Amino acid sequence: MKVAEWGTMSMCDAERRLLANALLDMSNEWFVLLSESCIPLQNFTTVYKYISRSRFSFIGAFDEPGPTGRDRYNDNLLPEVNITDWRKGSQWFEINRKLAVDASSKTAFTILSLSSFADRIATWASIIFRPCLVSDPQLLANRSVTWVDWSRGGPHPATFGESDVTDELFKEIADDKPCVYNDRPTDLCFLFARKFAPSALGRLLEHNRSDRMVLWKTIWLRSLAKRDRFNKRSRIRRTNDRKNLMIKPIGSACDDERFLRKRKIGQLGIESNGGVVKKKRKTRGNNGCTKDVVRTSILSKKWKNMFNSYLAFDFDERWFRARGAVGKHNRIKARELQKKKFKCYVDKSIATRLDPVPCIDKFRLYVNNADDALRTCMDRWICAAVDKNVKELHIQVNTQGKFFYLPDAVLLSTSIISLKFSGFVLSGFNPIRMCYLRELSIKESLVVSEYVIKKFETSCPLLEDLRFVCCRGVFNIVISSLLNLKRVEVHKCGQVSSIQIAAPNLESFWYHAEGHQECKIDLKGSGNLKTLTLKDCKMTDTAFQDCISKCPLLEKLVLHKCANLERLTILSEKLKSLALIQCVKLQEVNIDAPNLYSFQYSGHRMPFSSMNVSSLRKAKFSFGPVMRSSQCIVEYQKLFGNFDRSKGFKLIVYSKQV
């Protein structure tokens, strides 16, 4: 076995061997090079049609002047490789069978690999090797179908982790500059994307699952509309198809296993029966779309195996919600039946699925309208998950003003790395020994003593993500000893009066005040902060300037409904994204950010006195009806005229009608 190393000819050798092995199968007509950090952006049918119907192969072959292109050529490559044949392109390609045969031939490979110049092309062999072997440039589209982000610079593209996988990222990929497909312009340019770290797998699966649900909902609505038209033509009374297609647990407890299999598929209208996937209900004219839904659910074989090996238990009382009960007495009986079915389902699942396994990865529990009887069962279920060394524990209880105590076994667990809970009481008497905890989210809970936060700080030295959402009893948040802390969020904690954070590795801070709450924020020990989001109608100009002056490395700033701000001065060479949303009292804004890439503004006046944003590429403005006068239009033209529109500048302007 030979090791392939980045930047050496061994990488090219490995690619050639992959192509040669794939060429042995005569049915293979197209070949795509991907890695374990690549993800598909489209479903299988779209990818297949896009590649098979293209007249060109997707590989870059550019004659680029400069130190990164033609200057890398050396006369020692003569006579095999002339400077007129010297090309540069992406390592990730899609080629047809003819080019695959040429690229994998032994003669062509020997030209570069055995050359006396091979030892000196170590850092760029993979991006020079393939383009130089293309015999006919007319067969190339001169672009790649794999999206990468080179905006951060360096020899490698940007790597996206769990926190980077957002809807904005996929929107940025989709909104990239248009390209040419079969000599015609198109907006569909990329079929794959990279580089995604293994930590992003869970977020990618969630995003993929939400996309499948949107697609299936669209298919379902189209099916209903088509059936309604058919019934209208045939003068047949319409049926309530919504009830027929609804998935809900019915029957006795013996149906729980069948219902569990339906939940794992994801409510896509299909069910698993003995390893065979079949459609639950046939709809006229939608067979092809159903196949697309099933195919989209699989990212790759390797990622699917990783997902199947992820032992997760998800119990949600809302699955058993009774519908159609009329009258107060019937609704009470329906809720009692709902709780009874839910307890039976969870008890049986824990006995049959949880007890046999040595450990689990994730345990999620959602309980609505919890009472004392159900609280005893909840403690037993949670302790059972803790005994199995659960890593991620998420507990959400809708108590309607009543709080429950979190079991001591949870706060004493050394296996939990992610803890999220709501509807509980935390007191200073609870012992805490969660030495490996990395993520903590406390929502709609009662914190009896501020000493609780201090105990989490001292007992959880590896904590990286800390969030407080709608918590009561928290007056002061002081954090000073968490060296690994990267993210802090405080949302609608109406009793918080001061926040002091001294975390040298803090990268993101988000504060959302409740109503007219006043809070003093001090980030003096967080000099590496990169993302700051504030929604505080009481924040003054002095408080904001004092806060931002302690963040010299800030890259993203969002000010939302900061109604008390009147004058802003933002001076930063690192800032890349800025958003000023509904700051209604802004009168003067001075921005000096030469590296600003994206800007968003929403308001009723034009407060910009000076703007130095030479690198701006995306700008979005939203104005009210008061900004529709002729004088305002002149101000629009003056402001927009200062933007550099020579390098693909994108400008979006909204204006509400009178």
Buried (B, 14 or more C-beta within 10 A) or exposed (E): EEEEEEBBBBBBBBBBBBBBEBBEEEEEEBBBBBEEBBBBBBBBBBBBEBBEEBEBBBBBBBBBEEEEBBEBBBEEBEEBBEEEBBBBBBBBBBBBBEBBBBBBBEEBBEBBBEBEBBEEBEEBBBBBBBBBBBEEEEBBBBBBBBBBBEEEEEEEBBBBEBBBBEEEBBEBBEEEEEBEBEEEEEEBBBBBBBBBEEBBBBBBBEBBBEBBBEBBEEBBEBBBEBBEEEEEEEEEEEEEBEEEBEBEBEEEBEEBEEBBEBEEBBBBBBBBEEEEEEBEEEBEEBEEBBBBBBBBBBBEEEBEEBBEEEBBBBBBBEBBBBEEBEEEEEEEEBBEEBBEBBBBBBBBBBEEBBEEEEEBBBBBBBBBBBEEEBBEBBBEBBBBBBBBBBBBBBBBBBBEEBBBEBBBBBBBBEBBBBBBBBBBBBBEEBEBEBEBBBBBBBBBBBBBBBEBBBBBBEBBBBBBBBBBBBBBBBEBBBBEEBEBBBBBBBBBBBBBEEBBBBBEBBBBBBBBBBEEBBBBBBBEBBBBBBBBBBBBBBBBBEBBBBBBEBBEBBBBBBBBBBBBBBBBBBEBEBBBBBBBBBBBBBEEBBBBBEBBBBBBBBBBBBBBEEBBBEEBBBBBBBBBEEBEEEEBEEBBEEBBEEBEEEEEEEEEEEBEEE
